[in-house]
């Protein structure tokens, strides 16, 4: 981009008061990912247009009064005053890269093509001059339209959400109800974005039943009591949208039994010159949110033992293709899972899928496909005695499903419905009661039995977002996940306030706001 930037600088210097030249330069800056520079130029172009429009109207009014004066000289002075010559179309000379067809197609609406300069000496008529628009002309100039679109994309926002999820597992152990109230403040910073996230979290697993006490903590007799915790998670995030870069750093909720650093970085970009083919890379340290033990940590009041607070540390790679007729993807990941007084573990996962667009209209889409995935953990940490992580960790897990998604939007409302039905199989080898403490294990001598199961699995989710006004949006989502012995429900509401008026179409498909700790 070095030559293009030099040429653009010269262009701005030579034609710094020409709205059309500024608009064209802004378009090129935007195509280079420099939206801040594009915004600056478009603001200047719009200001010049407004000034010229006011001056032209004033001159037209003066000429009208002069024509009514019987002592004034005859002749059409209005035409001479009003016929403002159109600025010459500028093109980059020398070795500047030529525009591709796709780039030309994204020219701002109403903008004269850069490859079609006006004939020498020709001027625009009053009717065609965008700076002399009549009162009934309600279409904004090309510069104003372009500025509006950039401001919408760059707009800062504040989002407040409330999410709840709960499962039907065993009380005091794997059962979990989570309530979160995520708040995000997200603002532009040059060509980048910066966000601050504050997420209060409350966990409740219920009470360990008397018959389950031997499978919790130290495994001693007596009531273990209720298992709950609460805290507030903090994070800051950085994004460079034009380059597909994201990063965040923060903590798991402070106030939990165990709180630790969490965060990650990712990149998602086109692969080569084909915009339909993309790749993604991600490295992260994230909490495992399956249970109170894995997310916050647990204490057995009977024995005084504390353990848990598990994080998954590793990376993921993905490649995908989508040409708006057919799409496909493949991914692989590896993570090491560690916690406090918990046996370390590793997890590997691979998956792939293909889908077809059965409908792909401007305001509605329908896709259906096929997905497969496999996952394996080195050891089974699915239990809640001392040394176990309290998260589902089969030694082998396979699933095949048929996902279907429908999405639609109107002027103020956008929604989507997703579902998948398939077959799942998993196998667990079993584990010692106390995998990380040989003394306790020797005294206990007990093991959890292994198991192998195959069954039907399905999930269903719905999400929607409604525009209350040009700056305020209300969203919600619901989900249900079901397997042979497990069922989880979830729901969320959120309110988002934009710092700029949003006049463009609703997003399709809608991307509902989610908590930083959502799985």
C-alpha positions as CSV (number, residue, x, y, z in Angstrom):
1,X,0.0,0.0,0.0
2,X,3.0,2.3,0.2
3,X,2.6,3.7,-3.4
4,X,-1.1,4.1,-3.0
5,X,-0.8,6.0,0.3
6,X,1.8,8.4,-1.3
7,X,-0.5,9.0,-4.3
8,X,-3.5,9.5,-2.0
9,X,-1.5,12.1,0.0
10,X,-0.7,14.0,-3.2
11,X,-4.4,13.7,-4.3
12,X,-5.6,15.2,-1.0
13,X,-3.1,18.0,-1.1
14,X,-4.0,19.0,-4.7
15,X,-7.8,18.7,-4.3
16,X,-8.3,19.2,-0.6
17,X,-11.6,21.2,-1.1
18,X,-13.2,18.9,-3.7
19,X,-15.9,16.7,-2.1
20,X,-15.9,14.2,-4.9
21,X,-12.1,13.8,-4.7
22,X,-12.2,13.4,-1.0
23,X,-15.0,10.8,-1.3
24,X,-13.0,8.8,-3.8
25,X,-9.9,9.0,-1.6
26,X,-12.0,7.9,1.4
27,X,-13.3,4.9,-0.5
28,X,-9.7,3.8,-1.3
29,X,-8.6,4.3,2.3
30,X,-11.5,2.2,3.5
31,X,-10.6,-0.6,1.1
32,X,-7.1,-0.5,2.7
33,X,-8.7,-0.9,6.1
34,X,-8.0,2.6,7.3
35,X,-11.5,3.5,8.3
36,X,-10.4,6.3,10.7
37,X,-8.8,8.2,7.8
38,X,-11.8,7.5,5.6
39,X,-14.1,8.9,8.2
40,X,-12.0,12.1,8.5
41,X,-12.1,12.7,4.7
42,X,-15.9,12.0,4.5
43,X,-16.7,14.4,7.3
44,X,-14.7,17.1,5.5
45,X,-16.5,16.3,2.2
46,X,-19.9,16.5,3.8
47,X,-19.1,19.8,5.4
48,X,-17.9,21.3,2.1
49,X,-21.1,20.0,0.4
50,X,-23.2,21.7,3.0
51,X,-21.4,25.0,2.7
52,X,-21.6,24.9,-1.1
53,X,-25.3,24.1,-0.9
54,X,-26.0,27.0,1.4
55,X,-23.9,29.4,-0.7
56,X,-25.7,28.2,-3.9
57,X,-29.1,28.7,-2.4
58,X,-28.2,32.2,-1.1
59,X,-26.9,33.1,-4.6
60,X,-30.0,31.8,-6.2
61,X,-32.1,33.9,-3.8
62,X,-30.1,37.0,-4.6
63,X,-30.5,36.5,-8.3
64,X,-34.2,36.1,-8.0
65,X,-34.5,39.5,-6.2
66,X,-32.4,41.1,-8.9
67,X,-34.5,39.7,-11.7
68,X,-37.6,41.4,-10.1
69,X,-35.8,44.7,-10.2
70,X,-37.0,46.7,-13.2
71,X,-33.8,48.6,-13.3
72,X,-31.6,45.5,-13.3
73,X,-29.9,44.5,-16.6
74,X,-31.7,41.7,-18.5
75,X,-30.2,38.3,-18.9
76,X,-30.3,35.0,-17.1
77,X,-27.9,35.6,-14.3
78,X,-29.3,32.7,-12.3
79,X,-28.0,30.2,-14.8
80,X,-24.6,31.7,-14.7
81,X,-24.5,31.7,-11.0
82,X,-26.0,28.3,-10.5
83,X,-23.9,26.3,-13.0
84,X,-21.1,25.3,-10.7
85,X,-18.6,23.3,-12.8
86,X,-18.3,19.7,-11.7
87,X,-14.9,18.8,-10.2
88,X,-12.7,16.9,-12.5
89,X,-12.5,13.1,-11.8
90,X,-9.1,12.2,-10.5
91,X,-7.4,8.9,-11.1
92,X,-4.2,7.5,-9.6
93,X,-1.5,7.7,-12.1
94,X,1.6,5.8,-12.8
95,X,1.9,2.4,-11.1
96,X,-1.1,2.7,-8.8
97,X,-3.0,-0.6,-8.7
98,X,-6.1,-0.7,-10.9
99,X,-9.4,-1.4,-9.2
100,X,-10.9,-4.9,-9.5
101,X,-14.5,-5.4,-10.5
102,X,-15.5,-6.2,-6.9
103,X,-14.0,-2.9,-5.7
104,X,-15.8,-0.9,-8.3
105,X,-19.0,-2.6,-7.4
106,X,-18.7,-1.3,-3.8
107,X,-18.5,2.3,-4.9
108,X,-20.7,4.5,-2.9
109,X,-24.3,4.8,-4.2
110,X,-24.7,7.8,-6.4
111,X,-21.0,8.2,-7.0
112,X,-19.8,8.8,-10.5
113,X,-17.5,6.0,-11.6
114,X,-13.9,7.0,-11.2
115,X,-13.1,5.5,-14.6
116,X,-15.6,7.9,-16.4
117,X,-14.3,11.5,-16.2
118,X,-16.5,14.2,-17.5
119,X,-15.7,15.5,-21.0
120,X,-13.4,18.5,-21.0
121,X,-15.2,21.8,-20.4
122,X,-18.6,20.1,-19.6
123,X,-20.4,21.3,-16.5
124,X,-23.2,19.7,-14.4
125,X,-26.7,21.1,-14.7
126,X,-28.5,22.4,-11.7
127,X,-30.8,19.3,-11.9
128,X,-27.8,16.9,-11.6
129,X,-25.6,18.9,-9.2
130,X,-25.7,17.2,-5.8
131,X,-24.8,20.4,-4.1
132,X,-27.8,22.2,-5.5
133,X,-30.3,19.5,-4.5
134,X,-33.9,20.8,-4.4
135,X,-36.1,20.6,-1.3
136,X,-37.8,17.4,-2.5
137,X,-34.5,15.6,-3.0
138,X,-34.4,13.2,0.0
139,X,-31.4,11.1,-1.0
140,X,-28.2,12.0,0.7
141,X,-25.0,12.6,-1.3
142,X,-22.6,9.8,-2.0
143,X,-20.2,11.3,0.7
144,X,-23.0,11.4,3.3
145,X,-24.2,7.9,2.5
146,X,-20.6,6.6,2.8
147,X,-20.1,8.5,6.1
148,X,-23.3,7.0,7.5
149,X,-22.3,3.5,6.7
150,X,-18.8,3.9,8.2
151,X,-20.2,5.6,11.4
152,X,-22.6,2.7,11.8
153,X,-19.9,0.1,11.5
154,X,-17.5,2.1,13.8
155,X,-20.2,3.1,16.3
156,X,-19.4,2.6,20.0
157,X,-22.0,0.8,22.1
158,X,-23.0,-0.3,25.6
159,X,-24.6,-3.7,26.1
160,X,-26.2,-5.0,29.4
161,X,-27.3,-8.6,29.4
162,X,-28.8,-11.2,31.7
163,X,-28.2,-14.9,31.1
164,X,-29.4,-18.0,32.9
165,X,-28.6,-21.7,32.2
166,X,-29.4,-24.8,34.2
167,X,-29.2,-28.6,33.8
168,X,-30.9,-31.6,35.3
169,X,-27.9,-33.3,36.8
170,X,-27.3,-34.6,40.3
171,X,-27.8,-32.1,43.1
172,X,-24.7,-30.8,44.8
173,X,-22.4,-32.4,42.2
174,X,-22.9,-32.0,38.5
175,X,-26.1,-30.0,38.7
176,X,-25.5,-26.3,38.0
177,X,-27.6,-23.1,37.7
178,X,-25.6,-20.1,36.4
179,X,-26.9,-16.5,36.4
180,X,-24.7,-13.8,34.8
181,X,-25.2,-10.1,34.1
182,X,-22.5,-9.2,31.6
183,X,-21.9,-5.5,30.8
184,X,-19.7,-4.4,27.9
185,X,-18.6,-1.0,26.8
186,X,-17.1,-1.1,23.3
187,X,-15.7,2.0,21.5
188,X,-13.6,2.6,18.4
189,X,-10.0,3.7,18.7
190,X,-8.6,4.7,15.3
191,X,-9.0,1.7,13.1
192,X,-9.3,-0.6,16.1
193,X,-11.8,-1.3,18.8
194,X,-11.4,-1.5,22.6
195,X,-13.8,-3.0,25.1
196,X,-14.2,-3.3,28.8
197,X,-16.3,-6.2,30.2
198,X,-17.7,-6.6,33.7
199,X,-19.5,-9.9,34.4
200,X,-21.1,-10.7,37.8
201,X,-21.7,-14.4,38.1
202,X,-23.7,-16.5,40.5
203,X,-23.4,-20.3,40.7
204,X,-25.7,-22.8,42.5
205,X,-25.4,-26.6,42.5
206,X,-27.9,-27.3,45.3
207,X,-27.1,-29.5,48.3
208,X,-25.1,-32.7,48.2
209,X,-27.6,-35.4,49.2
210,X,-26.9,-37.8,52.1
211,X,-26.5,-40.7,49.7
212,X,-24.0,-38.8,47.6
213,X,-21.7,-37.6,50.4
214,X,-19.1,-40.4,49.7
215,X,-18.6,-39.1,46.2
216,X,-17.8,-35.5,47.2
217,X,-14.6,-34.0,48.6
218,X,-12.9,-36.3,51.1
219,X,-15.7,-38.9,50.9
220,X,-16.3,-38.8,54.6
221,X,-19.6,-39.3,56.3
222,X,-22.0,-36.5,57.2
223,X,-23.8,-33.7,55.3
224,X,-21.7,-31.8,52.8
225,X,-24.1,-28.9,52.5
226,X,-25.0,-26.7,49.6
227,X,-22.5,-25.8,46.9
228,X,-22.6,-22.3,45.5
229,X,-20.3,-19.3,44.8
230,X,-20.4,-15.9,43.3
231,X,-17.9,-13.3,41.9
232,X,-17.3,-10.7,39.3
233,X,-15.2,-11.2,36.2
234,X,-13.2,-8.4,34.6
235,X,-11.6,-8.2,31.1
236,X,-10.4,-5.8,28.5
237,X,-10.4,-6.6,24.8
238,X,-8.8,-5.3,21.6
239,X,-10.0,-5.8,18.1
240,X,-8.6,-4.8,14.7
241,X,-11.6,-5.7,12.4
242,X,-10.0,-5.0,9.1
243,X,-7.3,-7.6,9.8
244,X,-9.5,-10.1,11.7
245,X,-7.5,-9.8,14.9
246,X,-9.0,-10.1,18.4
247,X,-7.4,-10.3,21.8
248,X,-8.6,-10.1,25.4
249,X,-7.1,-10.5,28.9
250,X,-8.9,-10.6,32.2
251,X,-9.8,-12.9,35.1
252,X,-12.2,-15.6,36.0
253,X,-14.7,-14.1,38.5
254,X,-13.0,-12.5,41.5
255,X,-14.7,-13.7,44.6
256,X,-14.7,-17.4,43.5
257,X,-12.9,-19.9,45.6
258,X,-10.2,-19.8,42.9
259,X,-9.7,-16.9,40.5
260,X,-7.1,-16.8,37.8
261,X,-6.0,-15.1,34.6
262,X,-8.0,-15.8,31.5
263,X,-7.8,-14.5,27.9
264,X,-6.9,-15.3,24.4
265,X,-6.0,-14.1,20.9
266,X,-7.4,-15.1,17.5
267,X,-7.1,-14.3,13.8
268,X,-9.7,-14.9,11.1
269,X,-8.8,-14.0,7.6
270,X,-9.3,-14.9,3.9
271,X,-6.8,-17.5,2.7
272,X,-4.9,-16.0,-0.3
273,X,-6.9,-14.0,-2.8
274,X,-10.1,-16.0,-2.5
275,X,-12.6,-14.3,-0.1
276,X,-14.7,-17.4,0.1
277,X,-11.9,-19.4,1.7
278,X,-10.9,-18.4,5.2
279,X,-8.7,-19.7,8.0
280,X,-8.8,-19.1,11.7
281,X,-6.2,-19.6,14.5
282,X,-6.9,-19.2,18.2
283,X,-4.8,-19.5,21.4
284,X,-6.5,-19.2,24.8
285,X,-6.7,-19.8,28.5
286,X,-10.4,-20.2,29.4
287,X,-12.3,-21.5,32.5
288,X,-14.1,-24.8,32.3
289,X,-17.7,-23.9,33.2
290,X,-19.3,-27.3,33.6
291,X,-19.8,-27.3,37.4
292,X,-19.2,-25.3,40.6
293,X,-16.0,-27.4,41.1
294,X,-14.6,-26.8,37.7
295,X,-15.6,-23.1,37.4
296,X,-15.1,-21.7,40.9
297,X,-13.6,-24.5,43.0
298,X,-15.1,-26.4,45.9
299,X,-14.5,-26.9,49.6
300,X,-15.6,-30.0,51.6
301,X,-16.4,-28.6,55.0
302,X,-16.3,-32.1,56.5
303,X,-12.6,-32.7,55.7
304,X,-11.4,-29.1,55.0
305,X,-10.2,-30.1,51.5
306,X,-10.4,-27.6,48.7
307,X,-9.8,-28.2,44.9
308,X,-11.0,-27.2,41.4
309,X,-10.9,-24.0,39.4
310,X,-10.0,-25.6,36.1
311,X,-8.8,-23.8,33.0
312,X,-8.3,-25.1,29.4
313,X,-5.0,-23.9,27.9
314,X,-4.2,-24.4,24.2
315,X,-5.1,-23.6,20.6
316,X,-7.5,-24.3,17.8
317,X,-7.1,-24.0,14.0
318,X,-9.9,-23.9,11.4
319,X,-10.4,-23.6,7.7
320,X,-13.7,-22.8,6.1
321,X,-15.3,-22.2,2.7
322,X,-18.6,-20.4,1.8
323,X,-19.6,-19.2,-1.6
324,X,-23.2,-18.5,-0.6
325,X,-24.3,-21.7,-2.4
326,X,-22.4,-24.4,-0.4
327,X,-20.1,-24.2,2.6
328,X,-17.8,-26.4,4.5
329,X,-15.3,-26.3,7.4
330,X,-12.8,-28.4,9.3
331,X,-11.1,-27.8,12.6
332,X,-8.7,-29.3,15.2
333,X,-7.8,-28.3,18.7
334,X,-5.6,-29.3,21.6
335,X,-5.8,-28.1,25.2
336,X,-4.2,-28.9,28.6
337,X,-6.5,-28.7,31.5
338,X,-5.1,-27.7,34.9
339,X,-6.6,-26.7,38.3
340,X,-5.8,-26.4,42.0
341,X,-5.3,-29.8,43.6
342,X,-6.7,-31.4,40.4
343,X,-5.0,-34.0,38.3
344,X,-3.8,-32.5,35.0
345,X,-5.5,-33.6,31.8
346,X,-5.3,-33.1,28.0
347,X,-8.0,-32.9,25.4
348,X,-7.9,-33.3,21.6
349,X,-10.8,-32.5,19.2
350,X,-11.4,-32.7,15.5
351,X,-14.5,-31.9,13.5
352,X,-15.8,-31.2,10.0
353,X,-19.0,-30.3,8.3
354,X,-20.7,-29.3,5.0
355,X,-23.9,-27.3,4.4
356,X,-26.0,-26.1,1.5
357,X,-28.0,-23.0,1.1
358,X,-31.6,-24.1,0.3
359,X,-32.6,-20.4,0.3
360,X,-30.3,-17.4,0.1
361,X,-32.4,-14.3,-0.3
362,X,-31.6,-10.7,0.8
363,X,-33.9,-11.0,3.8
364,X,-34.0,-14.7,4.6
365,X,-31.7,-17.8,4.5
366,X,-32.2,-21.5,5.0
367,X,-29.3,-24.0,5.3
368,X,-29.0,-27.7,6.0
369,X,-26.0,-29.8,6.3
370,X,-24.0,-32.7,8.0
371,X,-21.5,-32.4,10.8
372,X,-19.1,-34.9,12.5
373,X,-16.8,-34.5,15.4
374,X,-14.6,-36.6,17.7
375,X,-13.0,-35.8,21.1
376,X,-10.8,-37.5,23.5
377,X,-9.4,-36.8,27.1
378,X,-6.4,-38.5,28.5
379,X,-8.1,-39.3,31.7
380,X,-11.6,-39.2,33.2
381,X,-12.2,-36.1,35.4
382,X,-16.0,-36.3,35.5
383,X,-16.3,-36.7,39.3
384,X,-16.3,-34.6,42.4
385,X,-14.1,-36.3,45.0
386,X,-10.8,-34.5,45.8
387,X,-8.5,-34.4,42.8
388,X,-11.2,-34.6,40.2
389,X,-12.0,-31.6,38.0
390,X,-15.8,-32.0,37.8
391,X,-16.1,-31.8,34.0
392,X,-17.3,-34.2,31.4
393,X,-14.2,-35.9,30.0
394,X,-14.7,-39.1,28.1
395,X,-11.8,-41.1,26.7
396,X,-13.7,-41.1,23.4
397,X,-16.7,-39.2,22.1
398,X,-18.1,-39.2,18.6
399,X,-21.1,-37.4,17.2
400,X,-22.8,-37.1,13.8
401,X,-25.6,-34.6,13.3
402,X,-27.8,-32.9,10.8
403,X,-27.9,-29.2,11.5
404,X,-30.6,-26.9,10.0
405,X,-30.8,-23.1,10.3
406,X,-33.4,-20.6,9.3
407,X,-32.9,-16.8,9.6
408,X,-35.0,-13.9,8.5
409,X,-35.2,-10.1,9.0
410,X,-37.7,-7.3,8.6
411,X,-37.1,-3.6,8.9
412,X,-36.9,-3.8,12.7
413,X,-36.6,-7.4,13.6
414,X,-34.1,-10.2,12.8
415,X,-34.3,-13.7,14.1
416,X,-32.8,-17.2,13.6
417,X,-33.8,-20.7,14.6
418,X,-31.2,-23.5,14.7
419,X,-31.6,-27.2,15.4
420,X,-29.5,-30.4,15.1
421,X,-30.4,-34.0,15.5
422,X,-27.9,-36.9,15.5
423,X,-26.3,-39.8,17.2
424,X,-23.7,-39.6,20.0
425,X,-21.4,-42.2,21.4
426,X,-19.0,-41.9,24.4
427,X,-16.8,-44.2,26.4
428,X,-15.3,-43.5,29.9
429,X,-12.5,-45.7,31.3
430,X,-13.4,-45.0,34.9
431,X,-11.0,-43.5,37.5
432,X,-9.7,-43.7,41.0
433,X,-11.7,-41.8,43.7
434,X,-8.6,-39.7,44.6
435,X,-6.4,-39.5,41.4
436,X,-4.0,-36.9,42.8
437,X,-3.6,-38.2,46.4
438,X,-2.1,-41.6,46.8
439,X,-2.7,-41.7,50.6
440,X,-6.4,-41.0,50.3
441,X,-6.7,-43.4,47.5
442,X,-4.9,-46.2,49.4
443,X,-7.2,-45.6,52.4
444,X,-10.3,-45.6,50.1
445,X,-9.4,-48.3,47.6
446,X,-12.4,-47.3,45.5
447,X,-12.8,-46.6,41.8
448,X,-15.5,-45.1,39.6
449,X,-16.7,-47.7,37.1
450,X,-16.2,-47.1,33.4
451,X,-19.2,-46.9,31.0
452,X,-20.0,-46.8,27.3
453,X,-23.2,-45.3,25.9
454,X,-24.8,-44.6,22.5
455,X,-27.9,-42.5,22.0
456,X,-29.9,-39.8,20.3
457,X,-28.8,-36.2,20.8
458,X,-30.5,-33.0,19.8
459,X,-30.3,-29.3,20.4
460,X,-32.6,-26.4,19.5
461,X,-32.0,-22.7,19.8
462,X,-33.7,-19.4,18.8
463,X,-32.4,-15.9,18.9
464,X,-33.9,-12.5,17.9
465,X,-33.1,-8.8,18.0
466,X,-35.6,-5.9,17.8
467,X,-34.8,-2.3,16.9
468,X,-36.7,-0.2,19.5
469,X,-35.3,3.0,17.8
470,X,-32.4,4.0,15.7
471,X,-30.0,3.6,18.7
472,X,-31.6,1.0,21.0
473,X,-31.9,-2.7,20.4
474,X,-33.5,-5.5,22.5
475,X,-32.3,-9.1,22.0
476,X,-33.1,-12.5,23.5
477,X,-32.1,-16.1,22.9
478,X,-33.2,-19.5,24.2
479,X,-31.5,-22.9,23.9
480,X,-32.0,-26.5,24.8
481,X,-29.4,-29.3,24.6
482,X,-30.4,-32.9,25.2
483,X,-28.5,-36.1,25.3
484,X,-29.3,-39.6,26.6
485,X,-28.8,-38.7,30.3
486,X,-28.4,-35.0,30.2
487,X,-30.5,-31.9,29.5
488,X,-29.6,-28.2,29.7
489,X,-31.7,-25.1,29.3
490,X,-30.5,-21.6,28.7
491,X,-31.9,-18.2,28.0
492,X,-30.7,-14.6,27.8
493,X,-32.0,-11.0,27.5
494,X,-29.8,-8.0,26.5
495,X,-30.2,-4.3,25.7
496,X,-27.7,-2.5,23.5
497,X,-27.3,1.2,23.1
498,X,-25.4,2.5,20.0
499,X,-23.6,5.8,20.0
500,X,-24.6,6.5,16.4
501,X,-28.0,6.2,14.6
502,X,-28.3,2.8,12.9
503,X,-30.2,3.3,9.6
504,X,-29.0,0.3,7.7
505,X,-30.7,-3.1,7.5
506,X,-30.8,-5.5,10.5
507,X,-28.0,-8.1,10.7
508,X,-28.7,-11.4,9.0
509,X,-28.3,-13.9,10.5
510,X,-28.5,-12.2,13.9
511,X,-25.5,-12.6,16.3
512,X,-27.0,-12.5,19.8
513,X,-24.8,-11.0,22.6
514,X,-23.3,-13.7,24.8
515,X,-21.5,-13.7,28.2
516,X,-17.7,-14.0,28.1
517,X,-18.2,-17.3,30.0
518,X,-20.9,-18.8,27.8
519,X,-20.1,-22.2,26.4
